[in-house]
Amino acid sequence: MKLQILNQEAKKEKETTTILFEEPIREDLIRKIVEAEKIKHPNSPKFRAGMDISASGTPSKRRHVWKTNTGKGMARLPRKIFSRRGTQFNWEAAIVPSARGGRRAHPPHGNVNLNKINKRELIKALMSALTYTTSIKDIQKKYSSLAESKIDLKLPLIISEEVTNLNNKEFLKFLEKVLGNLNNIAIQKKTIRAGIGKMRGRKNKKNAGLLVVIGNKEEFKVKGIEILKINELTVSDLASNGARLCMFTEQSIKELEKIKQGKIKEDKLEEKKKW
């Protein structure tokens, strides 16, 4: 497959041939790996949720002593104390699942990463996700604002090493030339969530934006755009909830080819021998 490599001026610098982006799209396999890569259960509570009470002091479990709730015709539940007057307490049940604001009964566990992933299956899903990102129809499904717009863009987008040396302002101008109307989608925007979710630890939300994949030895930083190295890249970064708009460096393409050919282990062994 022939691919164009873009220079700083968003023009074709040269062409390369690669064995990537030819794997058939397997959405069932991608969904399986994305589900297996989840680190935390989506419905699990935070650590010690409902256990950290603001008021101090708990009632005693002995009878006929000060600050006890036994023998007084009330439920023997752990309580948090708001105030007191002599031996009379203004308190309320807490912590237990039956109390207001208490912990959940039998909640889902936080850590989920229990599904074992076959290595060959993982590589196949990664290569399938790469071809998934080149499908314009699937990208339009993920980004709802592109549903009715025409996209005249050749995917995948590959940039030269010169582009990674640009600063923040210069790189954003480069994106305007390359993406055109898609530039608004490329930059991540943070907005305040509507509804009661603002009070439940998820006040802000942001769009997916553009993903720039670079080599392990390359360094590149731009505000408002997610940048990942090859050793940090997962299938869920490329194809979670649909195909994502991606851009690759020339070095990252070479390293992805080694992963597909199974040569990545040989390079690691050579590095160990040198060390």
Secondary structure, 3 states (H helix, E strand, C coil): CEEEEECCCCCEEEEEECCCCCCCCCHHHHHHHHHHCCCECCCCCCCCCCCCCCCCCCCECCCCCCCECCCCCCCCCCEEEEEEECCEEEEEECCCCCCCCCCCCCCCCCECCCCCCCHHHHHHHHHHHHHHCCCHHHHHHHCHHHCCCCCCCCCCEEECCCHHHCCHHHHHHHHHHHHHHHHHHHCCCEEECCCHHHHCCCCEEECCCCEEEECCCCCCCCCCCEEEEHHHCCHHHHHCCCCCCEEEEHHHHHHHHHHHHCCHHHHHHHHHHHC
